[in-house]
Amino acid sequence: MVDEVPDGDEVPDGLVLRHPTPDDQRRVLAVMDAWWAGFQGDAGSLQRSLLLPRLFFQHFTASSFLVERDDGRLAAFLIGFVSPSQPEVAYIHVVGVDPSLHRRGVGALLYRRFFHLAAARGCRRVQCVTSPGNTASLAFHTGLGFQIDPGDTTIDGVAVHRDYDGPGLPRVAFTRELTDRELTGPTSPPPPPAIRDVRVCFLGDSFTAGVGDPAGLGWVGRLAARTENRALQLTAYNLGIRGNTSAQIRARWRQECLPRLSEAPQARLVLSFGVNDMTHDGQGLRVPPERSVANLTALLTEALPTLPVLMVGPPPSGDPGRDERVAALDEQYARVCAAKDVPYITVFAALQEQPSWQQGIAAGDGAHPAAAGYEQLTHLLVDPWRRWLDDPRSGCRER
């Protein structure tokens, strides 16, 4: 028997779902190499065989699942458990699906069943890992709402933890917060809340535009994707222009933002700039610090009477001299925003210490990060961003 079935998660015809028993261990080990089609060769085969000792089929059966065909052949499995050390965390250890059933929703079904089980046992998030280079696994997990945790290096633009499972065994780590519906269960749902139509202009430079991100999302696209709120319909306008200074951004904000926001029931403005101001153009700084601060002050004075504003501080860009100037400008910007009661998120120090940011710059154009860096920047922004959407005056500074 398995736990109560969540709405819409019935097993497809011809398949049977149950919890495993100790006798199932050998059956699972027997199919793993065939299903993974030799991924990572002999070393990968050995790693997989060591992943599932018998104890997982003795002590974690109630939180794991097997799927069989009507004729008894193994079709899929998920081995997971609730963490004894972190009771709010459930962990998915190993999952496998017969390749003939790929894209049939069987893997997603197992994950949803596990989410339901974890929520029923008091968990609030689910974690798991995968191997670098397993692009199918990366796409599957991110498609189910998992976020990639910050790592200490990057591989192919993805944040990775070196030696995560031992020397020479790097891993990509994922975390997924359980949704309100998963936590409260499918029965007696609350009445649907009124939908808020919120439209936001993101006004800035190349970092706002997401330059360097092969996925084309940058932090703006990632932030919009993580605005999971059934009571909010977000329209995000990315108005980042590569090379723009504070003077250029101030000059164009009305013409570009007001037509997009004039009919919005709830309109907002997010600002992010400063790196280009602190860049030498051969004759000096493109915009001296005092002029840059004056531009920000003037822009806020012009915008605040009609729009709630959030500001994201400038990030490091890999040039030591410029970064020193940007760090000082970041402090000045923060003081201006505090005086105007504008929430300010400073990201400079945290990103300067983040390997994924620095490695992306070094491997790219020398100024902009890759996907993993933008993922880390988004990680810094997402909580204050969500609070600001709920309350535009939710704090004057975030670190």
ChimeraX attribute file (.defattr): number of C-alpha atoms within 10 A of each C-alpha:
attribute: neighborCount
match mode: 1-to-1
recipient: residues
	/A:1	7
	/A:2	13
	/A:3	14
	/A:4	9
	/A:5	14
	/A:6	16
	/A:7	9
	/A:8	9
	/A:9	14
	/A:10	12
	/A:11	15
	/A:12	12
	/A:13	8
	/A:14	9
	/A:15	17
	/A:16	17
	/A:17	19
	/A:18	16
	/A:19	20
	/A:20	23
	/A:21	18
	/A:22	14
	/A:23	11
	/A:24	15
	/A:25	17
	/A:26	13
	/A:27	11
	/A:28	19
	/A:29	16
	/A:30	11
	/A:31	16
	/A:32	18
	/A:33	18
	/A:34	13
	/A:35	15
	/A:36	17
	/A:37	11
	/A:38	13
	/A:39	15
	/A:40	14
	/A:41	11
	/A:42	11
	/A:43	10
	/A:44	15
	/A:45	17
	/A:46	12
	/A:47	12
	/A:48	16
	/A:49	14
	/A:50	10
	/A:51	12
	/A:52	17
	/A:53	12
	/A:54	14
	/A:55	11
	/A:56	19
	/A:57	20
	/A:58	15
	/A:59	13
	/A:60	18
	/A:61	20
	/A:62	19
	/A:63	23
	/A:64	27
	/A:65	23
	/A:66	23
	/A:67	23
	/A:68	16
	/A:69	14
	/A:70	12
	/A:71	9
	/A:72	10
	/A:73	11
	/A:74	19
	/A:75	22
	/A:76	24
	/A:77	24
	/A:78	24
	/A:79	24
	/A:80	25
	/A:81	22
	/A:82	20
	/A:83	13
	/A:84	9
	/A:85	7
	/A:86	9
	/A:87	14
	/A:88	16
	/A:89	23
	/A:90	28
	/A:91	19
	/A:92	19
	/A:93	17
	/A:94	16
	/A:95	17
	/A:96	19
	/A:97	21
	/A:98	17
	/A:99	14
	/A:100	9
	/A:101	12
	/A:102	10
	/A:103	9
	/A:104	11
	/A:105	13
	/A:106	22
	/A:107	21
	/A:108	16
	/A:109	16
	/A:110	25
	/A:111	20
	/A:112	18
	/A:113	22
	/A:114	24
	/A:115	25
	/A:116	23
	/A:117	25
	/A:118	26
	/A:119	23
	/A:120	15
	/A:121	16
	/A:122	14
	/A:123	21
	/A:124	20
	/A:125	20
	/A:126	25
	/A:127	19
	/A:128	19
	/A:129	23
	/A:130	18
	/A:131	16
	/A:132	20
	/A:133	15
	/A:134	12
	/A:135	10
	/A:136	8
	/A:137	14
	/A:138	21
	/A:139	11
	/A:140	13
	/A:141	20
	/A:142	14
	/A:143	11
	/A:144	12
	/A:145	17
	/A:146	21
	/A:147	19
	/A:148	24
	/A:149	20
	/A:150	23
	/A:151	21
	/A:152	13
	/A:153	20
	/A:154	23
	/A:155	16
	/A:156	12
	/A:157	20
	/A:158	22
	/A:159	27
	/A:160	26
	/A:161	20
	/A:162	17
	/A:163	11
	/A:164	15
	/A:165	10
	/A:166	9
	/A:167	8
	/A:168	9
	/A:169	13
	/A:170	20
	/A:171	21
	/A:172	24
	/A:173	22
	/A:174	19
	/A:175	20
	/A:176	21
	/A:177	17
	/A:178	19
	/A:179	16
	/A:180	12
	/A:181	13
	/A:182	18
	/A:183	20
	/A:184	14
	/A:185	15
	/A:186	15
	/A:187	9
	/A:188	7
	/A:189	9
	/A:190	9
	/A:191	6
	/A:192	8
	/A:193	9
	/A:194	9
	/A:195	11
	/A:196	14
	/A:197	14
	/A:198	17
	/A:199	21
	/A:200	24
	/A:201	23
	/A:202	23
	/A:203	24
	/A:204	28
	/A:205	26
	/A:206	21
	/A:207	26
	/A:208	25
	/A:209	22
	/A:210	25
	/A:211	23
	/A:212	23
	/A:213	22
	/A:214	12
	/A:215	12
	/A:216	15
	/A:217	20
	/A:218	27
	/A:219	24
	/A:220	24
	/A:221	19
	/A:222	17
	/A:223	21
	/A:224	18
	/A:225	13
	/A:226	13
	/A:227	15
	/A:228	14
	/A:229	13
	/A:230	11
	/A:231	12
	/A:232	16
	/A:233	14
	/A:234	18
	/A:235	16
	/A:236	18
	/A:237	20
	/A:238	18
	/A:239	21
	/A:240	23
	/A:241	18
	/A:242	15
	/A:243	15
	/A:244	18
	/A:245	23
	/A:246	25
	/A:247	18
	/A:248	14
	/A:249	23
	/A:250	19
	/A:251	13
	/A:252	11
	/A:253	19
	/A:254	14
	/A:255	9
	/A:256	15
	/A:257	19
	/A:258	16
	/A:259	10
	/A:260	16
	/A:261	20
	/A:262	12
	/A:263	10
	/A:264	15
	/A:265	10
	/A:266	16
	/A:267	21
	/A:268	23
	/A:269	22
	/A:270	23
	/A:271	25
	/A:272	23
	/A:273	26
	/A:274	27
	/A:275	29
	/A:276	22
	/A:277	24
	/A:278	23
	/A:279	21
	/A:280	14
	/A:281	11
	/A:282	7
	/A:283	6
	/A:284	10
	/A:285	14
	/A:286	19
	/A:287	21
	/A:288	15
	/A:289	19
	/A:290	10
	/A:291	14
	/A:292	22
	/A:293	21
	/A:294	16
	/A:295	20
	/A:296	21
	/A:297	17
	/A:298	12
	/A:299	19
	/A:300	22
	/A:301	11
	/A:302	14
	/A:303	16
	/A:304	15
	/A:305	8
	/A:306	12
	/A:307	18
	/A:308	21
	/A:309	24
	/A:310	28
	/A:311	23
	/A:312	25
	/A:313	23
	/A:314	26
	/A:315	25
	/A:316	27
	/A:317	23
	/A:318	19
	/A:319	12
	/A:320	10
	/A:321	11
	/A:322	18
	/A:323	20
	/A:324	13
	/A:325	17
	/A:326	25
	/A:327	22
	/A:328	11
	/A:329	23
	/A:330	25
	/A:331	13
	/A:332	16
	/A:333	24
	/A:334	23
	/A:335	17
	/A:336	17
	/A:337	21
	/A:338	15
	/A:339	10
	/A:340	15
	/A:341	18
	/A:342	23
	/A:343	25
	/A:344	27
	/A:345	24
	/A:346	23
	/A:347	22
	/A:348	21
	/A:349	13
	/A:350	15
	/A:351	20
	/A:352	16
	/A:353	11
	/A:354	17
	/A:355	19
	/A:356	29
	/A:357	30
	/A:358	23
	/A:359	22
	/A:360	28
	/A:361	21
	/A:362	16
	/A:363	13
	/A:364	14
	/A:365	12
	/A:366	15
	/A:367	19
	/A:368	26
	/A:369	31
	/A:370	30
	/A:371	27
	/A:372	28
	/A:373	29
	/A:374	28
	/A:375	26
	/A:376	23
	/A:377	25
	/A:378	21
	/A:379	17
	/A:380	18
	/A:381	20
	/A:382	17
	/A:383	12
	/A:384	19
	/A:385	22
	/A:386	17
	/A:387	13
	/A:388	18
	/A:389	19
	/A:390	11
	/A:391	11
	/A:392	18
	/A:393	15
	/A:394	18
	/A:395	16
	/A:396	18
	/A:397	19
	/A:398	16
	/A:399	12
